[in-house]
Protein backbone atom coordinates (compact mmCIF):
# COMPACT_ATOMS: atom_id res chain seq x y z
CA UNK A 1 0.00 0.00 0.00
CA UNK A 2 1.52 3.36 -1.04
CA UNK A 3 1.45 6.55 1.05
CA UNK A 4 -1.61 7.97 -0.75
CA UNK A 5 -3.59 4.78 -0.14
CA UNK A 6 -2.55 4.84 3.53
CA UNK A 7 -3.82 8.39 3.87
CA UNK A 8 -7.20 7.64 2.27
CA UNK A 9 -7.80 4.19 3.80
CA UNK A 10 -10.50 4.13 6.48
CA UNK A 11 -9.53 3.81 10.12
CA UNK A 12 -11.87 0.83 10.58
CA UNK A 13 -13.56 -1.55 8.16
CA UNK A 14 -16.22 -4.01 9.32
CA UNK A 15 -17.26 -6.46 6.62
CA UNK A 16 -20.20 -8.90 6.95
CA UNK A 17 -19.55 -9.47 10.64
CA UNK A 18 -21.79 -11.75 12.73
CA UNK A 19 -21.60 -12.90 16.33
CA UNK A 20 -23.44 -15.93 17.71
CA UNK A 21 -23.55 -16.72 21.43
CA UNK A 22 -24.29 -20.11 22.93
CA UNK A 23 -26.90 -19.43 25.62
CA UNK A 24 -27.80 -23.05 26.24
CA UNK A 25 -28.57 -24.43 29.67
CA UNK A 26 -25.82 -26.50 31.34
CA UNK A 27 -25.19 -29.91 29.77
CA UNK A 28 -26.76 -31.94 32.59
CA UNK A 29 -29.93 -29.83 32.55
CA UNK A 30 -30.27 -30.30 28.81
CA UNK A 31 -29.85 -34.07 29.12
CA UNK A 32 -32.34 -34.43 31.96
CA UNK A 33 -34.90 -32.07 30.46
CA UNK A 34 -34.23 -33.12 26.85
CA UNK A 35 -33.69 -29.56 25.77
CA UNK A 36 -31.67 -28.65 22.64
CA UNK A 37 -28.76 -26.24 22.57
CA UNK A 38 -29.81 -22.61 22.25
CA UNK A 39 -28.02 -19.91 20.25
CA UNK A 40 -28.63 -16.21 19.80
CA UNK A 41 -27.28 -14.14 16.91
CA UNK A 42 -26.46 -10.85 18.61
CA UNK A 43 -24.95 -9.31 15.47
CA UNK A 44 -26.03 -10.38 12.01
CA UNK A 45 -24.05 -9.62 8.85
CA UNK A 46 -23.20 -5.96 9.46
CA UNK A 47 -20.80 -3.87 7.38
CA UNK A 48 -19.56 -0.29 7.76
CA UNK A 49 -16.42 1.82 7.55
CA UNK A 50 -15.15 4.60 9.79
CA UNK A 51 -13.08 7.27 8.09
CA UNK A 52 -10.08 8.77 9.86
CA UNK A 53 -10.82 11.80 12.02
CA UNK A 54 -14.60 11.22 12.03
CA UNK A 55 -17.10 9.97 14.58
CA UNK A 56 -19.23 7.02 13.46
CA UNK A 57 -22.11 6.34 15.84
CA UNK A 58 -24.28 3.26 16.29
CA UNK A 59 -27.69 3.80 17.90
CA UNK A 60 -30.56 1.55 18.86
CA UNK A 61 -32.60 0.13 21.71
CA UNK A 62 -31.08 -1.94 24.50
CA UNK A 63 -30.31 -5.44 23.27
CA UNK A 64 -29.93 -4.50 19.60
CA UNK A 65 -26.28 -5.60 19.53
CA UNK A 66 -24.48 -2.26 19.49
CA UNK A 67 -22.31 -2.97 22.55
CA UNK A 68 -21.44 -6.36 21.08
CA UNK A 69 -20.11 -4.52 18.02
CA UNK A 70 -17.88 -2.42 20.29
CA UNK A 71 -16.46 -5.53 21.93
CA UNK A 72 -15.91 -7.21 18.57
CA UNK A 73 -13.95 -4.21 17.27
CA UNK A 74 -11.72 -4.11 20.37
CA UNK A 75 -11.13 -7.86 20.32
CA UNK A 76 -12.95 -8.61 23.57
CA UNK A 77 -15.17 -10.94 21.53
CA UNK A 78 -14.13 -13.04 18.55
CA UNK A 79 -16.28 -12.79 15.44
CA UNK A 80 -18.35 -15.79 14.36
CA UNK A 81 -18.19 -14.66 10.73
CA UNK A 82 -16.84 -11.71 8.78
CA UNK A 83 -13.75 -9.57 8.96
CA UNK A 84 -12.65 -6.53 10.96
CA UNK A 85 -9.60 -4.62 9.71
CA UNK A 86 -7.85 -1.40 10.68
CA UNK A 87 -6.10 1.28 8.70
CA UNK A 88 -2.56 2.44 9.26
CA UNK A 89 -1.41 5.20 11.56
CA UNK A 90 1.26 7.85 11.15
CA UNK A 91 4.00 5.25 11.75
CA UNK A 92 2.74 3.00 8.96
CA UNK A 93 1.60 0.35 11.44
CA UNK A 94 -2.04 -0.62 12.11
CA UNK A 95 -3.72 2.04 14.20
CA UNK A 96 -4.01 1.53 17.95
CA UNK A 97 -7.46 1.01 19.43
CA UNK A 98 -8.67 1.69 22.96
CA UNK A 99 -12.08 1.52 24.61
CA UNK A 100 -13.94 3.82 27.00
CA UNK A 101 -16.45 1.77 28.98
CA UNK A 102 -19.96 2.70 29.99
CA UNK A 103 -19.62 2.54 33.78
CA UNK A 104 -16.72 4.54 35.28
CA UNK A 105 -17.44 2.99 38.68
CA UNK A 106 -16.65 -0.60 37.68
CA UNK A 107 -14.06 0.01 34.94
CA UNK A 108 -11.41 1.39 37.32
CA UNK A 109 -9.51 -0.77 39.81
CA UNK A 110 -10.58 0.53 43.27
CA UNK A 111 -7.33 -0.71 44.88
CA UNK A 112 -5.03 1.23 42.60
CA UNK A 113 -4.14 4.88 42.77
CA UNK A 114 -5.20 6.91 39.74
CA UNK A 115 -1.58 7.48 38.72
CA UNK A 116 -0.95 3.72 38.52
CA UNK A 117 -4.18 3.16 36.58
CA UNK A 118 -3.12 5.63 33.91
CA UNK A 119 0.54 4.60 33.97
CA UNK A 120 -0.13 0.86 33.46
CA UNK A 121 -0.49 0.95 29.64
CA UNK A 122 2.53 3.28 29.38
CA UNK A 123 4.65 0.84 31.37
CA UNK A 124 3.35 -2.30 29.68
CA UNK A 125 3.84 -0.90 26.18
CA UNK A 126 7.15 0.76 27.13
CA UNK A 127 6.08 4.09 25.67
CA UNK A 128 8.51 6.06 27.86
CA UNK A 129 12.17 5.40 28.59
CA UNK A 130 12.15 6.03 32.32
CA UNK A 131 9.81 6.10 35.31
CA UNK A 132 10.22 9.88 35.58
CA UNK A 133 9.02 10.28 31.99
CA UNK A 134 6.09 7.95 32.70
CA UNK A 135 5.00 9.97 35.75
CA UNK A 136 5.35 13.20 33.78
CA UNK A 137 3.14 11.73 31.07
CA UNK A 138 0.54 10.74 33.69
CA UNK A 139 0.45 14.31 35.03
CA UNK A 140 0.13 15.64 31.48
CA UNK A 141 -2.80 13.32 30.73
CA UNK A 142 -4.61 14.28 33.94
CA UNK A 143 -4.33 17.96 33.04
CA UNK A 144 -5.44 17.20 29.46
CA UNK A 145 -8.74 15.76 30.70
CA UNK A 146 -9.36 18.60 33.15
CA UNK A 147 -8.00 17.12 36.38
CA UNK A 148 -5.03 18.13 38.53
CA UNK A 149 -1.61 16.53 38.59
CA UNK A 150 -1.99 15.85 42.33
CA UNK A 151 -5.02 13.64 41.58
CA UNK A 152 -2.58 10.90 40.59
CA UNK A 153 -2.14 10.07 44.30
CA UNK A 154 -5.87 9.56 44.95
CA UNK A 155 -8.07 6.48 44.63
CA UNK A 156 -11.09 6.23 42.27
CA UNK A 157 -13.62 6.36 45.14
CA UNK A 158 -12.46 9.90 45.94
CA UNK A 159 -13.89 11.21 42.65
CA UNK A 160 -17.36 11.88 41.29
CA UNK A 161 -18.80 9.93 38.36
CA UNK A 162 -17.84 12.57 35.82
CA UNK A 163 -14.29 12.77 37.19
CA UNK A 164 -13.95 8.98 37.03
CA UNK A 165 -14.95 9.05 33.39
CA UNK A 166 -12.25 11.67 32.80
CA UNK A 167 -9.79 9.24 34.40
CA UNK A 168 -11.06 6.51 32.06
CA UNK A 169 -10.44 8.81 29.10
CA UNK A 170 -6.94 9.62 30.35
CA UNK A 171 -6.21 5.89 30.69
CA UNK A 172 -7.46 5.28 27.15
CA UNK A 173 -5.24 8.08 25.83
CA UNK A 174 -2.20 6.76 27.69
CA UNK A 175 -1.45 4.16 25.01
CA UNK A 176 -1.60 6.90 22.33
CA UNK A 177 -4.45 5.38 20.28
CA UNK A 178 -5.82 6.73 17.02
CA UNK A 179 -9.24 5.03 17.35
CA UNK A 180 -11.38 5.20 20.48
CA UNK A 181 -14.36 2.88 20.87
CA UNK A 182 -16.81 4.60 23.22
CA UNK A 183 -19.49 2.31 24.64
CA UNK A 184 -22.15 4.71 25.97
CA UNK A 185 -19.52 6.71 27.87
CA UNK A 186 -22.02 9.23 29.29
CA UNK A 187 -25.14 7.15 29.97
CA UNK A 188 -24.25 6.63 33.67
CA UNK A 189 -23.71 10.37 34.25
CA UNK A 190 -25.97 13.31 35.09
CA UNK A 191 -27.08 15.43 32.15
CA UNK A 192 -24.92 18.42 33.09
CA UNK A 193 -21.88 16.17 33.50
CA UNK A 194 -22.65 14.46 30.19
CA UNK A 195 -22.26 17.77 28.38
CA UNK A 196 -18.86 18.35 29.99
CA UNK A 197 -17.58 14.90 28.99
CA UNK A 198 -18.90 15.22 25.43
CA UNK A 199 -17.31 18.64 25.01
CA UNK A 200 -14.05 17.21 26.33
CA UNK A 201 -14.20 14.39 23.80
CA UNK A 202 -14.90 16.82 20.96
CA UNK A 203 -11.94 18.95 22.02
CA UNK A 204 -9.63 15.93 22.24
CA UNK A 205 -10.74 14.79 18.79
CA UNK A 206 -9.85 18.18 17.30
CA UNK A 207 -6.53 18.45 19.15
CA UNK A 208 -5.30 14.87 18.73
CA UNK A 209 -6.95 13.91 15.45
CA UNK A 210 -8.81 11.00 17.05
CA UNK A 211 -11.34 8.76 15.35
CA UNK A 212 -14.40 7.63 17.33
CA UNK A 213 -16.69 4.64 17.11
CA UNK A 214 -19.47 5.90 19.38
CA UNK A 215 -22.15 3.62 20.84
CA UNK A 216 -25.26 5.23 22.30
CA UNK A 217 -29.03 5.01 22.66
CA UNK A 218 -29.33 8.79 23.17
CA UNK A 219 -29.99 10.52 19.85
CA UNK A 220 -29.27 14.00 21.20
CA UNK A 221 -25.80 12.84 22.24
CA UNK A 222 -25.26 11.19 18.87
CA UNK A 223 -26.22 14.33 16.95
CA UNK A 224 -23.72 16.38 18.96
CA UNK A 225 -20.86 13.95 18.36
CA UNK A 226 -21.35 12.20 15.05
CA UNK A 227 -20.30 12.54 11.45
CA UNK A 228 -22.15 9.41 10.34
CA UNK A 229 -24.83 7.26 12.04
CA UNK A 230 -25.89 3.63 11.76
CA UNK A 231 -29.24 2.56 13.26
CA UNK A 232 -29.35 -1.02 14.56
CA UNK A 233 -32.39 -3.18 15.25
CA UNK A 234 -32.17 -6.74 16.56
CA UNK A 235 -28.59 -7.26 15.43
CA UNK A 236 -28.84 -5.67 11.98
CA UNK A 237 -28.08 -2.22 10.60
CA UNK A 238 -31.37 -0.94 9.18
CA UNK A 239 -30.24 2.53 8.13
CA UNK A 240 -26.96 4.33 7.64
CA UNK A 241 -26.52 8.01 6.73
CA UNK A 242 -24.68 11.25 7.51
CA UNK A 243 -25.94 12.74 10.74
CA UNK A 244 -27.96 15.66 9.34
CA UNK A 245 -29.44 13.53 6.56
CA UNK A 246 -30.67 10.99 9.08
CA UNK A 247 -32.17 13.61 11.37
CA UNK A 248 -33.85 15.65 8.64
CA UNK A 249 -34.96 12.85 6.31
CA UNK A 250 -35.02 9.42 8.01
CA UNK A 251 -35.92 6.57 5.66
CA UNK A 252 -36.53 3.53 7.83
CA UNK A 253 -39.72 3.37 9.97
CA UNK A 254 -37.63 2.41 12.99
CA UNK A 255 -35.41 5.48 12.54
CA UNK A 256 -38.56 7.61 12.39
CA UNK A 257 -39.78 5.95 15.60
CA UNK A 258 -36.53 6.77 17.40
CA UNK A 259 -36.56 10.38 16.22
CA UNK A 260 -40.19 10.79 17.30
CA UNK A 261 -39.15 10.10 20.89
CA UNK A 262 -36.93 13.20 21.04
CA UNK A 263 -38.66 16.06 22.93
CA UNK A 264 -39.56 19.00 20.71
CA UNK A 265 -38.95 22.34 22.44
CA UNK A 266 -41.01 24.25 19.88
CA UNK A 267 -43.94 21.84 20.10
CA UNK A 268 -43.75 20.08 23.50
CA UNK A 269 -47.41 18.94 23.41
CA UNK A 270 -47.25 17.35 19.98
CA UNK A 271 -49.01 14.04 19.65
CA UNK A 272 -46.81 11.04 18.99
CA UNK A 273 -48.46 7.87 17.76
CA UNK A 274 -47.54 4.84 19.85
CA UNK A 275 -46.02 1.93 17.97
CA UNK A 276 -47.66 -1.44 18.53
CA UNK A 277 -45.84 -4.25 20.25
CA UNK A 278 -42.56 -4.73 22.06
CA UNK A 279 -39.16 -5.49 20.56
CA UNK A 280 -39.04 -9.24 19.78
CA UNK A 281 -36.72 -11.57 21.65
CA UNK A 282 -33.40 -12.21 19.88
CA UNK A 283 -33.85 -15.86 20.91
CA UNK A 284 -36.88 -16.09 18.64
CA UNK A 285 -36.66 -13.34 16.02
CA UNK A 286 -39.50 -12.90 13.52
CA UNK A 287 -39.08 -14.03 9.95
CA UNK A 288 -38.18 -11.55 7.22
CA UNK A 289 -37.62 -8.00 8.37
CA UNK A 290 -37.32 -8.11 12.17
CA UNK A 291 -39.21 -4.82 12.49
CA UNK A 292 -42.27 -5.85 10.47
CA UNK A 293 -44.47 -6.86 13.51
CA UNK A 294 -44.21 -3.26 14.78
CA UNK A 295 -44.04 -1.47 11.44
CA UNK A 296 -47.05 0.71 10.44
CA UNK A 297 -46.26 0.43 6.71
CA UNK A 298 -45.21 -3.24 6.47
CA UNK A 299 -45.90 -5.09 3.23
CA UNK A 300 -46.66 -8.79 2.85
CA UNK A 301 -43.14 -9.48 1.60
CA UNK A 302 -41.65 -7.90 4.72
CA UNK A 303 -42.56 -11.00 6.73
CA UNK A 304 -41.09 -13.33 4.11
CA UNK A 305 -37.61 -11.98 3.43
CA UNK A 306 -35.19 -9.52 5.01
CA UNK A 307 -34.31 -6.51 2.83
CA UNK A 308 -30.67 -5.79 2.03
CA UNK A 309 -29.02 -2.53 3.02
CA UNK A 310 -29.26 -0.60 -0.27
CA UNK A 311 -28.32 2.98 -1.22
CA UNK A 312 -31.15 5.52 -1.17
CA UNK A 313 -29.08 8.68 -1.70
CA UNK A 314 -25.53 9.72 -2.43
CA UNK A 315 -24.47 8.83 1.11
CA UNK A 316 -27.35 6.98 2.80
CA UNK A 317 -28.44 3.34 2.89
CA UNK A 318 -31.59 1.69 4.17
CA UNK A 319 -32.85 -1.88 4.67
CA UNK A 320 -36.55 -1.38 4.01
CA UNK A 321 -38.66 -2.51 1.05
CA UNK A 322 -41.06 0.44 1.42
CA UNK A 323 -38.29 3.05 1.51
CA UNK A 324 -36.47 1.41 -1.39
CA UNK A 325 -39.65 1.28 -3.51
CA UNK A 326 -40.35 4.95 -2.75
CA UNK A 327 -36.79 5.89 -3.66
CA UNK A 328 -36.95 3.95 -6.95
CA UNK A 329 -40.26 5.64 -7.83
CA UNK A 330 -38.79 9.08 -7.12
CA UNK A 331 -35.78 8.33 -9.30
CA UNK A 332 -37.98 7.19 -12.17
CA UNK A 333 -40.07 10.38 -11.97
CA UNK A 334 -36.91 12.49 -11.88
CA UNK A 335 -35.59 10.70 -14.97
CA UNK A 336 -38.79 11.45 -16.86
C-alpha positions as CSV (number, residue, x, y, z in Angstrom):
1,X,0.0,0.0,0.0
2,X,1.5,3.4,-1.0
3,X,1.5,6.6,1.1
4,X,-1.6,8.0,-0.7
5,X,-3.6,4.8,-0.1
6,X,-2.6,4.8,3.5
7,X,-3.8,8.4,3.9
8,X,-7.2,7.6,2.3
9,X,-7.8,4.2,3.8
10,X,-10.5,4.1,6.5
11,X,-9.5,3.8,10.1
12,X,-11.9,0.8,10.6
13,X,-13.6,-1.6,8.2
14,X,-16.2,-4.0,9.3
15,X,-17.3,-6.5,6.6
16,X,-20.2,-8.9,6.9
17,X,-19.6,-9.5,10.6
18,X,-21.8,-11.7,12.7
19,X,-21.6,-12.9,16.3
20,X,-23.4,-15.9,17.7
21,X,-23.5,-16.7,21.4
22,X,-24.3,-20.1,22.9
23,X,-26.9,-19.4,25.6
24,X,-27.8,-23.1,26.2
25,X,-28.6,-24.4,29.7
26,X,-25.8,-26.5,31.3
27,X,-25.2,-29.9,29.8
28,X,-26.8,-31.9,32.6
29,X,-29.9,-29.8,32.5
30,X,-30.3,-30.3,28.8
31,X,-29.8,-34.1,29.1
32,X,-32.3,-34.4,32.0
33,X,-34.9,-32.1,30.5
34,X,-34.2,-33.1,26.8
35,X,-33.7,-29.6,25.8
36,X,-31.7,-28.6,22.6
37,X,-28.8,-26.2,22.6
38,X,-29.8,-22.6,22.2
39,X,-28.0,-19.9,20.2
40,X,-28.6,-16.2,19.8
41,X,-27.3,-14.1,16.9
42,X,-26.5,-10.9,18.6
43,X,-24.9,-9.3,15.5
44,X,-26.0,-10.4,12.0
45,X,-24.1,-9.6,8.8
46,X,-23.2,-6.0,9.5
47,X,-20.8,-3.9,7.4
48,X,-19.6,-0.3,7.8
49,X,-16.4,1.8,7.5
50,X,-15.2,4.6,9.8
51,X,-13.1,7.3,8.1
52,X,-10.1,8.8,9.9
53,X,-10.8,11.8,12.0
54,X,-14.6,11.2,12.0
55,X,-17.1,10.0,14.6
56,X,-19.2,7.0,13.5
57,X,-22.1,6.3,15.8
58,X,-24.3,3.3,16.3
59,X,-27.7,3.8,17.9
60,X,-30.6,1.6,18.9
61,X,-32.6,0.1,21.7
62,X,-31.1,-1.9,24.5
63,X,-30.3,-5.4,23.3
64,X,-29.9,-4.5,19.6
65,X,-26.3,-5.6,19.5
66,X,-24.5,-2.3,19.5
67,X,-22.3,-3.0,22.6
68,X,-21.4,-6.4,21.1
69,X,-20.1,-4.5,18.0
70,X,-17.9,-2.4,20.3
71,X,-16.5,-5.5,21.9
72,X,-15.9,-7.2,18.6
73,X,-13.9,-4.2,17.3
74,X,-11.7,-4.1,20.4
75,X,-11.1,-7.9,20.3
76,X,-12.9,-8.6,23.6
77,X,-15.2,-10.9,21.5
78,X,-14.1,-13.0,18.5
79,X,-16.3,-12.8,15.4
80,X,-18.4,-15.8,14.4
81,X,-18.2,-14.7,10.7
82,X,-16.8,-11.7,8.8
83,X,-13.8,-9.6,9.0
84,X,-12.6,-6.5,11.0
85,X,-9.6,-4.6,9.7
86,X,-7.8,-1.4,10.7
87,X,-6.1,1.3,8.7
88,X,-2.6,2.4,9.3
89,X,-1.4,5.2,11.6
90,X,1.3,7.8,11.1
91,X,4.0,5.3,11.7
92,X,2.7,3.0,9.0
93,X,1.6,0.4,11.4
94,X,-2.0,-0.6,12.1
95,X,-3.7,2.0,14.2
96,X,-4.0,1.5,17.9
97,X,-7.5,1.0,19.4
98,X,-8.7,1.7,23.0
99,X,-12.1,1.5,24.6
100,X,-13.9,3.8,27.0
101,X,-16.5,1.8,29.0
102,X,-20.0,2.7,30.0
103,X,-19.6,2.5,33.8
104,X,-16.7,4.5,35.3
105,X,-17.4,3.0,38.7
106,X,-16.7,-0.6,37.7
107,X,-14.1,0.0,34.9
108,X,-11.4,1.4,37.3
109,X,-9.5,-0.8,39.8
110,X,-10.6,0.5,43.3
111,X,-7.3,-0.7,44.9
112,X,-5.0,1.2,42.6
113,X,-4.1,4.9,42.8
114,X,-5.2,6.9,39.7
115,X,-1.6,7.5,38.7
116,X,-0.9,3.7,38.5
117,X,-4.2,3.2,36.6
118,X,-3.1,5.6,33.9
119,X,0.5,4.6,34.0
120,X,-0.1,0.9,33.5
121,X,-0.5,1.0,29.6
122,X,2.5,3.3,29.4
123,X,4.7,0.8,31.4
124,X,3.3,-2.3,29.7
125,X,3.8,-0.9,26.2
126,X,7.1,0.8,27.1
127,X,6.1,4.1,25.7
128,X,8.5,6.1,27.9
129,X,12.2,5.4,28.6
130,X,12.1,6.0,32.3
131,X,9.8,6.1,35.3
132,X,10.2,9.9,35.6
133,X,9.0,10.3,32.0
134,X,6.1,8.0,32.7
135,X,5.0,10.0,35.7
136,X,5.4,13.2,33.8
137,X,3.1,11.7,31.1
138,X,0.5,10.7,33.7
139,X,0.5,14.3,35.0
140,X,0.1,15.6,31.5
141,X,-2.8,13.3,30.7
142,X,-4.6,14.3,33.9
143,X,-4.3,18.0,33.0
144,X,-5.4,17.2,29.5
145,X,-8.7,15.8,30.7
146,X,-9.4,18.6,33.2
147,X,-8.0,17.1,36.4
148,X,-5.0,18.1,38.5
149,X,-1.6,16.5,38.6
150,X,-2.0,15.9,42.3
151,X,-5.0,13.6,41.6
152,X,-2.6,10.9,40.6
153,X,-2.1,10.1,44.3
154,X,-5.9,9.6,44.9
155,X,-8.1,6.5,44.6
156,X,-11.1,6.2,42.3
157,X,-13.6,6.4,45.1
158,X,-12.5,9.9,45.9
159,X,-13.9,11.2,42.7
160,X,-17.4,11.9,41.3
161,X,-18.8,9.9,38.4
162,X,-17.8,12.6,35.8
163,X,-14.3,12.8,37.2
164,X,-14.0,9.0,37.0
165,X,-15.0,9.1,33.4
166,X,-12.2,11.7,32.8
167,X,-9.8,9.2,34.4
168,X,-11.1,6.5,32.1
169,X,-10.4,8.8,29.1
170,X,-6.9,9.6,30.3
171,X,-6.2,5.9,30.7
172,X,-7.5,5.3,27.2
173,X,-5.2,8.1,25.8
174,X,-2.2,6.8,27.7
175,X,-1.5,4.2,25.0
176,X,-1.6,6.9,22.3
177,X,-4.4,5.4,20.3
178,X,-5.8,6.7,17.0
179,X,-9.2,5.0,17.3
180,X,-11.4,5.2,20.5
181,X,-14.4,2.9,20.9
182,X,-16.8,4.6,23.2
183,X,-19.5,2.3,24.6
184,X,-22.1,4.7,26.0
185,X,-19.5,6.7,27.9
186,X,-22.0,9.2,29.3
187,X,-25.1,7.1,30.0
188,X,-24.3,6.6,33.7
189,X,-23.7,10.4,34.3
190,X,-26.0,13.3,35.1
191,X,-27.1,15.4,32.2
192,X,-24.9,18.4,33.1
193,X,-21.9,16.2,33.5
194,X,-22.7,14.5,30.2
195,X,-22.3,17.8,28.4
196,X,-18.9,18.3,30.0
197,X,-17.6,14.9,29.0
198,X,-18.9,15.2,25.4
199,X,-17.3,18.6,25.0
200,X,-14.0,17.2,26.3
201,X,-14.2,14.4,23.8
202,X,-14.9,16.8,21.0
203,X,-11.9,18.9,22.0
204,X,-9.6,15.9,22.2
205,X,-10.7,14.8,18.8
206,X,-9.9,18.2,17.3
207,X,-6.5,18.4,19.1
208,X,-5.3,14.9,18.7
209,X,-7.0,13.9,15.4
210,X,-8.8,11.0,17.0
211,X,-11.3,8.8,15.3
212,X,-14.4,7.6,17.3
213,X,-16.7,4.6,17.1
214,X,-19.5,5.9,19.4
215,X,-22.1,3.6,20.8
216,X,-25.3,5.2,22.3
217,X,-29.0,5.0,22.7
218,X,-29.3,8.8,23.2
219,X,-30.0,10.5,19.9
220,X,-29.3,14.0,21.2
221,X,-25.8,12.8,22.2
222,X,-25.3,11.2,18.9
223,X,-26.2,14.3,16.9
224,X,-23.7,16.4,19.0
225,X,-20.9,14.0,18.4
226,X,-21.3,12.2,15.0
227,X,-20.3,12.5,11.5
228,X,-22.2,9.4,10.3
229,X,-24.8,7.3,12.0
230,X,-25.9,3.6,11.8
231,X,-29.2,2.6,13.3
232,X,-29.3,-1.0,14.6
233,X,-32.4,-3.2,15.2
234,X,-32.2,-6.7,16.6
235,X,-28.6,-7.3,15.4
236,X,-28.8,-5.7,12.0
237,X,-28.1,-2.2,10.6
238,X,-31.4,-0.9,9.2
239,X,-30.2,2.5,8.1
240,X,-27.0,4.3,7.6
241,X,-26.5,8.0,6.7
242,X,-24.7,11.2,7.5
243,X,-25.9,12.7,10.7
244,X,-28.0,15.7,9.3
245,X,-29.4,13.5,6.6
246,X,-30.7,11.0,9.1
247,X,-32.2,13.6,11.4
248,X,-33.9,15.6,8.6
249,X,-35.0,12.8,6.3
250,X,-35.0,9.4,8.0
251,X,-35.9,6.6,5.7
252,X,-36.5,3.5,7.8
253,X,-39.7,3.4,10.0
254,X,-37.6,2.4,13.0
255,X,-35.4,5.5,12.5
256,X,-38.6,7.6,12.4
257,X,-39.8,5.9,15.6
258,X,-36.5,6.8,17.4
259,X,-36.6,10.4,16.2
260,X,-40.2,10.8,17.3
261,X,-39.2,10.1,20.9
262,X,-36.9,13.2,21.0
263,X,-38.7,16.1,22.9
264,X,-39.6,19.0,20.7
265,X,-39.0,22.3,22.4
266,X,-41.0,24.3,19.9
267,X,-43.9,21.8,20.1
268,X,-43.8,20.1,23.5
269,X,-47.4,18.9,23.4
270,X,-47.3,17.3,20.0
271,X,-49.0,14.0,19.6
272,X,-46.8,11.0,19.0
273,X,-48.5,7.9,17.8
274,X,-47.5,4.8,19.8
275,X,-46.0,1.9,18.0
276,X,-47.7,-1.4,18.5
277,X,-45.8,-4.3,20.3
278,X,-42.6,-4.7,22.1
279,X,-39.2,-5.5,20.6
280,X,-39.0,-9.2,19.8
281,X,-36.7,-11.6,21.7
282,X,-33.4,-12.2,19.9
283,X,-33.9,-15.9,20.9
284,X,-36.9,-16.1,18.6
285,X,-36.7,-13.3,16.0
286,X,-39.5,-12.9,13.5
287,X,-39.1,-14.0,9.9
288,X,-38.2,-11.6,7.2
289,X,-37.6,-8.0,8.4
290,X,-37.3,-8.1,12.2
291,X,-39.2,-4.8,12.5
292,X,-42.3,-5.9,10.5
293,X,-44.5,-6.9,13.5
294,X,-44.2,-3.3,14.8
295,X,-44.0,-1.5,11.4
296,X,-47.1,0.7,10.4
297,X,-46.3,0.4,6.7
298,X,-45.2,-3.2,6.5
299,X,-45.9,-5.1,3.2
300,X,-46.7,-8.8,2.9
301,X,-43.1,-9.5,1.6
302,X,-41.7,-7.9,4.7
303,X,-42.6,-11.0,6.7
304,X,-41.1,-13.3,4.1
305,X,-37.6,-12.0,3.4
306,X,-35.2,-9.5,5.0
307,X,-34.3,-6.5,2.8
308,X,-30.7,-5.8,2.0
309,X,-29.0,-2.5,3.0
310,X,-29.3,-0.6,-0.3
311,X,-28.3,3.0,-1.2
312,X,-31.1,5.5,-1.2
313,X,-29.1,8.7,-1.7
314,X,-25.5,9.7,-2.4
315,X,-24.5,8.8,1.1
316,X,-27.3,7.0,2.8
317,X,-28.4,3.3,2.9
318,X,-31.6,1.7,4.2
319,X,-32.8,-1.9,4.7
320,X,-36.6,-1.4,4.0
321,X,-38.7,-2.5,1.0
322,X,-41.1,0.4,1.4
323,X,-38.3,3.0,1.5
324,X,-36.5,1.4,-1.4
325,X,-39.6,1.3,-3.5
326,X,-40.4,5.0,-2.8
327,X,-36.8,5.9,-3.7
328,X,-37.0,3.9,-6.9
329,X,-40.3,5.6,-7.8
330,X,-38.8,9.1,-7.1
331,X,-35.8,8.3,-9.3
332,X,-38.0,7.2,-12.2
333,X,-40.1,10.4,-12.0
334,X,-36.9,12.5,-11.9
335,X,-35.6,10.7,-15.0
336,X,-38.8,11.4,-16.9
